[in-house]
Amino acid sequence: MERLMVLGTGNASVTRCYNTCFALHDGEHAILVDAGGGNGIIHRLNQMGLDLASIRHAFVSHQHTDHLLGMIWIIRQIATLMLADQYEGYFCIHAGGGLTQTIRTISQLTLAPVMADLVDRRILLQEVEDGEKRRLGTYQFTFFDIGSSLTHQFGFTARLHNGRSLVFLGDEPLLNAGRRHAKDCDWLLSEAYCLYAQRAIFKPHEKFHSTVREACEAAAELNVCNLVLWHTEDTQLADRKRLYTEEGRQFFHGNLFVPDDLEEIIL
């Protein structure tokens, strides 16, 4: 059974939930996508019962702190397991736009030499290119540059075991570069910074983000079947699922998911 394991759902500034990141789990191994901004990622994995030794591949979408820095803690923990002979084989981190060199540099500057020495030996940093197809575990991925005007950022399409398509857009709205990947897809993973009525408060457009309404309108236009909304503000967590779902269903009539941290979605 394939599962989307939601480790965090918040944007960069949240303090009441964790930054948006998730794992794609095939029943045996997991692929980690982004890692949030700190060592809270380790606690999240523990809470969801995800064994670090089961994670053989990871993807980092871009260099912003709320997506990148948690990966350094993942490297640290997996290096510890490797040194204790508790992790078999290689751990591969996939990223584009030169981000692999950034990860390499931070690892060298912040980790103990015995751990940093494992980078490029058993912890492999693999640069991806726009349009590149690559096998990650049991999944076929196609990576694409989302066309961000802020920084290099990559999304991907993954073909699930059941034949369905899953598209991850990173943390910006659906830009032209991603539209051809998202059209008619089965699962679309999209940011939605805040409610449309609160755009004057949170100013999502100034931060290159969208509202729930806009994310749902885009998904409806592209005939998406299942839409997952996250990377949100955190001022109304207790009511977020209800409020976002109520707004979203006015504009998107497929299956709409507004997960909380530590939820699982069956794909």
C-alpha positions in Angstrom: 0.0 0.0 0.0 1.5 3.3 -1.1 1.2 6.2 1.4 1.9 9.9 1.5 3.3 10.4 5.0 2.9 14.1 5.9 5.7 15.2 8.2 5.0 18.9 8.2 2.5 21.3 6.6 3.7 24.9 7.5 5.5 27.6 5.7 8.9 29.0 6.6 7.6 31.2 9.5 5.5 28.7 11.4 6.1 27.8 15.1 2.9 25.8 15.8 3.6 23.1 13.3 6.6 21.8 11.3 7.7 23.1 7.9 6.3 21.3 4.9 7.9 18.0 4.0 6.7 14.5 3.4 7.7 10.9 2.6 6.5 8.7 -0.2 6.3 5.1 1.2 5.9 2.0 -0.8 5.4 -0.4 2.1 9.1 -1.2 2.5 11.2 1.9 1.8 10.5 5.6 1.9 11.6 8.6 -0.2 11.9 11.8 1.8 11.0 15.0 0.1 12.4 18.1 1.7 13.2 18.0 5.5 12.1 21.2 7.1 14.4 23.7 8.8 15.8 21.8 11.8 16.3 18.7 13.9 12.5 18.5 14.4 12.6 16.3 11.3 14.0 13.5 13.4 11.2 13.7 15.9 8.6 13.8 13.1 10.1 10.6 11.6 10.0 8.9 14.9 6.4 9.9 15.5 5.4 8.4 12.2 7.3 5.2 12.8 9.7 5.9 9.9 13.0 4.1 10.4 15.9 6.1 9.0 17.4 2.9 7.7 14.4 2.5 5.4 15.1 5.9 3.7 17.4 5.3 0.8 16.6 8.4 -1.3 15.7 12.0 -0.6 14.9 15.0 -2.7 15.5 18.7 -1.8 13.4 21.1 -3.9 15.4 24.3 -3.2 17.8 26.0 -0.9 15.5 27.9 1.4 16.1 27.2 5.1 12.7 25.6 5.7 13.4 22.9 3.1 17.1 22.4 3.3 18.5 22.6 6.8 16.6 19.6 8.2 18.5 17.5 5.5 21.8 18.2 7.3 20.3 16.5 10.4 19.2 13.6 8.3 22.7 13.3 6.9 24.1 13.4 10.5 21.8 10.7 11.7 22.3 8.4 8.7 26.0 8.9 9.0 25.8 7.8 12.6 23.9 4.7 11.6 26.5 4.0 8.9 29.4 4.3 11.3 27.6 1.9 13.7 27.0 -0.6 10.8 23.3 -0.1 11.2 22.6 1.3 7.6 23.3 -0.9 4.6 24.3 0.5 1.2 24.0 4.1 0.0 21.9 7.1 0.9 21.2 9.3 -2.2 20.2 13.0 -2.1 18.8 14.4 -5.3 18.7 18.2 -5.9 19.1 20.6 -8.8 20.4 24.1 -9.5 23.8 23.5 -7.9 22.1 22.7 -4.5 24.2 19.5 -4.1 27.3 21.6 -3.7 25.6 23.7 -1.0 24.6 20.6 0.9 28.2 19.3 0.5 29.6 22.6 1.9 27.3 22.8 4.9 28.0 19.2 5.7 31.8 19.9 5.7 31.4 23.0 7.8 29.0 21.6 10.4 29.5 17.9 10.8 32.2 15.9 12.5 34.9 15.0 10.0 34.2 11.3 10.4 30.6 12.0 9.3 31.5 14.5 6.6 33.9 12.0 5.1 30.9 9.8 4.2 29.5 12.4 1.9 30.4 11.4 -1.7 31.4 7.9 -0.5 28.2 6.4 0.9 26.0 9.6 1.1 25.7 10.5 -2.5 24.7 14.0 -3.7 23.2 13.7 -7.2 22.4 16.7 -9.3 19.2 16.6 -11.3 18.5 18.5 -14.5 15.3 19.9 -16.0 13.4 17.1 -17.7 15.6 14.4 -16.4 14.1 10.9 -15.7 15.6 9.0 -12.8 14.8 5.9 -10.8 14.4 6.4 -7.1 13.9 3.1 -5.4 10.8 1.6 -6.9 9.6 4.8 -8.5 10.2 6.5 -11.8 10.7 10.3 -11.3 10.8 13.1 -13.8 12.3 16.3 -12.4 11.4 19.8 -13.7 12.6 23.3 -13.0 9.4 25.1 -11.8 10.6 28.4 -13.3 10.9 30.3 -10.0 12.1 33.9 -10.2 13.5 33.7 -6.7 15.9 30.8 -6.8 16.4 27.6 -8.6 13.6 25.3 -7.5 12.6 21.8 -8.8 9.5 19.8 -8.7 8.8 16.3 -10.0 6.3 13.8 -11.4 6.4 10.3 -10.0 4.6 7.3 -11.4 3.0 5.3 -8.6 2.8 1.5 -8.5 -0.9 1.6 -9.3 -0.2 3.6 -12.5 -1.4 6.9 -11.2 0.7 10.1 -11.5 1.8 12.3 -8.5 3.1 15.8 -9.2 4.9 17.9 -6.6 5.2 21.6 -7.4 7.6 22.8 -4.7 6.4 25.7 -2.7 5.4 28.2 -5.3 2.1 28.5 -7.3 1.6 26.5 -10.5 3.8 28.3 -13.0 3.9 27.8 -16.7 6.8 25.3 -16.4 4.7 23.0 -14.2 1.4 23.2 -16.0 2.2 20.5 -18.6 3.2 18.1 -15.8 0.2 18.8 -13.7 -2.5 18.7 -16.4 -4.8 15.7 -15.9 -2.6 14.3 -13.1 -4.1 12.0 -10.5 -2.4 13.7 -7.5 -1.2 17.3 -7.2 0.7 18.5 -4.2 0.4 22.3 -4.0 1.2 25.2 -1.6 -1.7 27.3 -0.4 -0.4 30.0 1.9 -3.7 31.3 3.3 -7.4 31.9 2.7 -8.3 34.3 -0.2 -10.0 36.6 2.3 -6.8 36.9 4.3 -4.5 37.8 1.5 -4.2 41.4 2.7 -3.0 40.1 6.1 -0.5 37.4 5.0 0.5 38.9 1.6 1.1 35.6 -0.2 1.7 37.2 -3.6 4.6 39.3 -2.2 6.2 36.0 -1.0 5.5 34.2 -4.4 2.7 32.1 -2.9 -1.0 31.6 -3.6 -4.2 31.5 -1.7 -6.4 28.4 -1.3 -8.9 29.7 -3.9 -6.1 30.3 -6.4 -4.5 26.9 -5.9 -7.9 25.2 -6.3 -8.8 27.2 -9.4 -5.6 26.2 -11.0 -6.1 22.5 -10.2 -9.7 22.6 -11.5 -8.5 24.2 -14.8 -6.0 21.4 -15.2 -8.5 18.6 -14.5 -6.6 17.3 -11.4 -8.3 14.4 -9.6 -6.8 14.7 -6.1 -5.4 17.9 -4.6 -3.3 18.2 -1.5 -2.9 21.7 0.0 -0.1 22.6 2.5 2.8 25.1 3.1 0.3 27.3 5.0 0.3 29.9 7.8 -0.3 28.5 11.3 -2.5 31.1 13.1 -5.6 28.9 12.9 -4.4 25.3 13.0 -7.4 24.0 14.9 -9.8 25.3 12.2 -7.5 25.2 9.2 -8.7 21.9 7.7 -12.4 23.0 7.9 -11.8 26.6 6.6 -9.5 25.6 3.8 -11.7 22.8 2.7 -14.8 25.0 2.7 -13.1 27.6 0.6 -11.4 25.1 -1.7 -14.6 23.2 -2.5 -16.1 26.2 -4.0 -13.6 26.1 -6.8 -12.3 22.5 -7.0 -14.7 19.6 -7.2 -12.2 16.7 -7.1 -10.9 15.1 -3.9 -9.5 17.8 -1.7 -7.1 17.1 1.2 -5.9 19.6 3.8 -3.7 17.5 6.0 -2.4 18.2 9.5 1.2 17.3 10.5 1.6 13.5 11.0 -1.3 12.5 8.8 -1.1 9.7 6.2 -2.9 9.8 2.8 -3.4 6.5 1.0 -2.5 7.0 -2.7 
